[in-house]
Amino acid sequence: MSAVNDVNYEGESYSKFRPSYSEEIYSLIYAFHDEKKGGYDLAIDSGTGTGQAAIELCKKFKRVHGIDSLEEQIKNATKKDNIEYHVGPGEDLSRFQDNSVDMITIGTAFHWFDHAKFFKEAERVLKHKTGTLAVFGYYYPVISKVDANDKPGELAKANELLKDLLAKFDQYTNPNIKYVRSMYCNIKFPFEEQTWYITPKSEDIMNVSQPIDKSLMEASMDLETYRNYMKTASAYSNYMEAHPNDDPVDKLVKDIKHTLKITDQDIVHLEWPTCLVLARNN
């Protein structure tokens, strides 16, 4: 398989450095689910990675199944008594009976799926009228603020450095990343009842988002943690396989430090372009 098609993650680093999804995302999901008195017996987290969403679902649901196509991810998934993990395609729901599942979540993985196959299976297994599909995902974050430097002009320069890195990653990025980059607006969801949330507002290019005051995905971390987070990207792994002596993330962080006059220990505030699509199986 060529590098451009590889989905390449290192499970331990992914589990350690990927940010958790926000309480705002889960609050919106559960509010939507409760509108039709959805049940809390069985949930599926498809494309679970190392279980970031599954471990949240297991606090509410009696049983949770996490599915991921990469054995390395499942091997590093967080274990809980009521979570069962499986290695396999995210769209393969054949182990579940018709009309049996209360909720399916997909966190920053739907761009890898065979969408037609998944939708057919989701409509089959989700409980009629009450079953909820929640698809959410984020793109690379921008630096929104730095504690040690609040000059907007220099922040803009720092974020331009990130754009340069993403341009370098282009040929090492699976083409399906276009779906998450467009906030899933180029995917047709075959459900009559849909609700969309996109933040920041500038990312809502199709004007589909419901009003929302809070960011769906933001976090603060020191610059060294930011460095490690950026290295969890599949495109980074593919790039390093082709260029083992040229680390573009290390160069990015060095240039950001120079531009913003900060150190590895300084805190940066990040906001990820994020989309949440909620749909109900009627």
Secondary structure, 3 states (H helix, E strand, C coil): CCHHHCCCCCHHHHHHHCCCCCHHHHHHHHHHHHHCCCCCCEEEEECCCCCCCHHHHCCCCCEEEEEECCHHHHHCCCCCCCEEEEECCCCCCCCCCCCCECEEEEECCHHHCCHHHHHHHHHHHECCCCCEEEEEEECCCEEEEECCECCHHHHHHHHHHHHHHHHHHHHHCCCCHHHHHCCCCCCCCCCCEEEEEEECHHHCCCCCCCCCCCCCCEEEEEHHHHHHHHCCCHHHHHHHHHCCCCCHHHHHHHHHHHHHCCCCCCEEEEECCEEEEEEECC
